[in-house]
């Protein structure tokens, strides 16, 4: 089971505020997820390799392409989905304090 400190650290990274009841629930639920992942790591696949290898995409299977910006065909449709926008850009709430 995860410690209370582990859950609070994860919540802090996710910018979540949890009640003491939620902390207990996440200790139990996340602990079960991590335990399940540990069990999967012990499974041997047909190739004989541990299952942890299967969870990662092999580097040679990734199709590489040039990383260049593309113009979206219909910006008005895209911006219609934005909860808040300005000057053709999505406006998002600040996630960092000014002194970080």
WOMONOR-V416131 format. One record per residue. N is the residue number from 1. SS is DSSP state (alpha for helix, beta for strand, coil for the rest). OMEGA is omega in radians with two decimals (* if undefined). Layout:
n->{N & N}
ss->{SS & SS}
omega->{OMEGA & OMEGA}
This chain:
n->{1 & 2 & 3 & 4 & 5 & 6 & 7 & 8 & 9 & 10 & 11 & 12 & 13 & 14 & 15 & 16 & 17 & 18 & 19 & 20 & 21 & 22 & 23 & 24 & 25 & 26 & 27 & 28 & 29 & 30 & 31 & 32 & 33 & 34 & 35 & 36 & 37 & 38 & 39 & 40 & 41 & 42 & 43 & 44 & 45 & 46 & 47 & 48 & 49 & 50 & 51 & 52 & 53 & 54 & 55 & 56 & 57 & 58 & 59 & 60 & 61 & 62 & 63 & 64 & 65 & 66 & 67 & 68 & 69 & 70 & 71 & 72 & 73 & 74 & 75 & 76 & 77 & 78 & 79 & 80 & 81 & 82 & 83 & 84 & 85 & 86 & 87 & 88 & 89 & 90 & 91 & 92 & 93 & 94 & 95 & 96 & 97 & 98 & 99 & 100}
ss->{coil & coil & coil & alpha & alpha & alpha & alpha & alpha & alpha & alpha & alpha & alpha & alpha & coil & coil & coil & coil & coil & coil & alpha & alpha & alpha & alpha & alpha & alpha & alpha & alpha & alpha & alpha & alpha & alpha & alpha & alpha & alpha & alpha & alpha & alpha & alpha & alpha & alpha & alpha & coil & coil & beta & coil & coil & coil & coil & coil & beta & alpha & alpha & alpha & coil & coil & coil & coil & coil & alpha & alpha & alpha & coil & coil & coil & coil & coil & coil & coil & coil & coil & coil & coil & coil & coil & alpha & alpha & alpha & alpha & alpha & alpha & coil & coil & coil & coil & beta & beta & coil & coil & beta & beta & coil & coil & coil & coil & coil & coil & coil & coil & coil & coil}
omega->{3.09 & 3.07 & 3.09 & -3.14 & 3.10 & -3.13 & 3.14 & 3.10 & 3.10 & 3.12 & 3.12 & 3.12 & 3.13 & -3.13 & 3.12 & 3.00 & -3.07 & 3.00 & 3.13 & 3.09 & 3.13 & 3.11 & 3.11 & 3.14 & -3.14 & 3.04 & -3.10 & -3.03 & 3.12 & 3.07 & 3.11 & 3.11 & -3.14 & 3.09 & 3.10 & 3.11 & 3.08 & 3.10 & 3.13 & 3.12 & -3.11 & -3.14 & 3.10 & -3.12 & -3.13 & -3.13 & 3.13 & -3.13 & 3.05 & -3.09 & -3.12 & 3.12 & -3.07 & -3.08 & -3.10 & 3.13 & 3.10 & -3.09 & -3.10 & 3.13 & -3.12 & 3.10 & -3.13 & 3.07 & 3.12 & 3.14 & -3.14 & -3.14 & 3.09 & 3.12 & 3.09 & -3.02 & -3.05 & -3.08 & -3.13 & 3.12 & 3.12 & -3.08 & 3.09 & 3.13 & -3.09 & 3.08 & 3.12 & -3.13 & 3.08 & 3.10 & 3.10 & 3.14 & 3.02 & 3.02 & -3.11 & 3.10 & 3.09 & 3.12 & 3.12 & 3.04 & -3.12 & -3.08 & 3.09 & *}
